[in-house]
């Protein structure tokens, strides 16, 4: 699978967003953007669990983006 330049600007960030048994959430960020592309509403018990779900959402987002068509020769 070829990775687009846009996909390379996206990343998953895990943050502690509250206290308690499930304090972690993830965000999808685009380099240089003032706001996240997507933020989890679900909370997770560990940073690893939040990261894994965030990665899944990142892959889904990249797959849904339209790809530029190849030039006709």
Buried (B, 14 or more C-beta within 10 A) or exposed (E): EEEEEEBEEBEBBBBEBEEEEBBBBBBBBEEEEEEEBBBBEEBBEEBEBBBBBBEEBBEEBBEEEEEEEEEEE
